């Protein structure tokens, strides 16, 4: 049975493990698949009686949080779910995800059955996307023209700072508000027709009148683009 378990877990990406927390605060990995060599760059035998070497691989900024999450899972017996960084001798900085189910042991400690996987590529992609979105927002927010986005119902989903200033509102005041709120009755009829044409994928540019917050008119050249 043990040999079969070892062979099966050896095929699983990451490390399949048991993690035990004793009542006196000591901890160990009674069982860990060969993936421990890649996840922590430590052999399973090294942490079989003492988990300290594995914790020594945690990024200094994440170590306290990981420990706190472990003790919280032990206290509540709720599943352990944690994303964290490790600093490894060979691989350098990497991201890990641990998911495990705890149970109470007879001595009052806790025992988890779980898996730790490598999520470095996902985290790098998320960071790259976040940076790209940040740069895009900086460009849009500093644009000299008003930029406005609405959903299919005509509600504002985005407005840059220039657009808000032109209408006399803050960006926060505009979000979620209907596009039609910012125009008089004549403008609403024209806007309704324009929204319908936008739904059909028809992009246009024409003069358009908005109503500012102070009640004055704002004439613009409105160019619409449909994103399906």
Buried (B, 14 or more C-beta within 10 A) or exposed (E): EEEEEBEEBEEEEBBBBBBBBBEEEEBBBBBBBBBBBBBBBBEBEBBBEEBEBBBEBBBEEBBEBBEEBBEEBBEEEEEBEBBBBBBBEEEEEBBBBBBBEBEEEEEEBBBBBBBBBBBBEEBEEEEEEEEEEEEEEEEBEEEEEBBBBBEEEBBBEBBBBBBBEBBBBEBEBBBEBEBBBBBEEEBBEBBEEBBEBBEEEEEEEEEBBBBEEEEEEBEBEBEBEEEE
